[in-house]
Amino acid sequence: MTAGVAAAGGRSALDEPVRPVSRVWTVCWSFANLGLFLANYGTQQILLPRQTNAIAGEGNAAVVAQSWANACAAVVTVVASILVGALSDRTLHRTGRRQVWILYGAVLSAVAFVFQGLQHGMVGVVVGWALFTAGSSAVMVALSAAVPDDVPVNQRGRVSGYFAVGTAVGPLLGVAVVTFLFTGILDAYVGLALLLLLCVLPFGLRIRGTPLRRAERPPLALRAIAVGIFAPLRSPDFAWACGQRSLINLSNALAQIFLYQYLKDAVHVDPDLGTLILMVCYTASIVVVAIPVGRSSDRSGKRKRVVVWSSAVQGAAALVLAFVPTMPAAILGASLLGIGYGAYLSVDQALVTQVLPRSEDRGKDLGVLQLASALPSIAAAAVGGVLITSPGGFPSLFLASAVTGLAAAACVLPIRSVS
């Protein structure tokens, strides 16, 4: 029997949900997010650098090649996130507005990984990574939109806490899989593709959302969608939420995305093993704080203060990495980074869904907000490559992480609709 949220009582898909989601819904949703982060970070942290090193050689050439792959993927993320968000808002399907896009996106991502694993030139790698980004962006936007569609406000902190755990455990599993289980390039891509499908498909196939009635369906006009990208930014709370999410994710990405190269070139340890050790510390820190902080925010309704102190902790972590390039300091930095980011993620889903301007445009607006999550990670790869190869080297990279983390705290303070 299909689990999830029933359309009982004639509830409209545009209404605020009041019926709690089931444990099955939470588990399937959490595993879908875990699968996305497993595939993304396993590739971003280990597999993509390994592949670019094999193609472009060691040193700065590999860093530049990796930066180009991520910069091209950024363009795809912009288009896919907003387009899929808007189309899913208008999808008439008996299982709900989002599920079909989760299925399509997961299949595209898996196929893209197999294609990328077969490539021996940078053009093919860039194309494969862009296709994966398109599919994973579709899944992420649809999963995010399922929260305001089906989860009541007083349950979103707990759901957000489980999301934080998935974003922590997923990267760790991804790094472990491509470090110990699949050590070749093709077999690693195929293995990640299968794991992604295993994690994502249960939500798409088993969970039902509240279907959109035909009379509720907004008209489809690409010009209106394009104009509507900027419309929610006229809402001050939404605009500030975009700003704080962009900056805190940029801070986190700058501190993480070149850890492989940092450990190899600055700390001078085995980068594969070193990255795994740091990911274990980072993950353990997130798991310890995420669910308790999320549940506490549900009880108190206080979300903003968590963002403020989590941003400060992330800044401290970046300073440790900037000025003490040793393995023990890197372990401390990774642990602090996990505490700060885990606390932030535990309230993020709840906070952003409370500032959405219109229920009719949840998917599209969350697509815009999704850019505030995805683009900083991709931009960090491009900007980080420039900073690392500048005279400032790795310290300039981590100082940029500290500054952007503190700026995120300033952005959350003016939000009025969330305490």
Secondary structure, 3 states (H helix, E strand, C coil): CCEECCCHHHCCCCCCCCCCCCHHHHHHHHHHHHHHHHHHHHHHHHHHHHHHHHHHCCCHHHHHHHHHHHHHHHHHHHHHHHHHHHHHHCCCCCCCCCHHHHHHHHHHHHHHHHHHHCCCCHHHHHHHHHHHHHHHHHHHHHHHHHHHHHCCHHHHHHHHHHHHHHHHHHHHHHHHHHHHHCCCHHHHHHHHHHHHHHHHHHHHHHEECCCCCHHHCCCCCHHHHHHHCCHHHHCHHHHHHHHHHHHHHHHHHHHHCCHHHHHHHHHCCCHHHHHHHHHHHHHHHHHHHHHHHHHHHHHHCCCHHHHHHHHHHHHHHHHHHHHCCCHHHHHHHHHHHHHHHHHHHHHHHHHHHCCCCCHHHHHHHHHHHHHHHHHHHHHHHHHHHHHHHCCCHHHHHHHHHHHHHHHHHHHHCCCCCCC
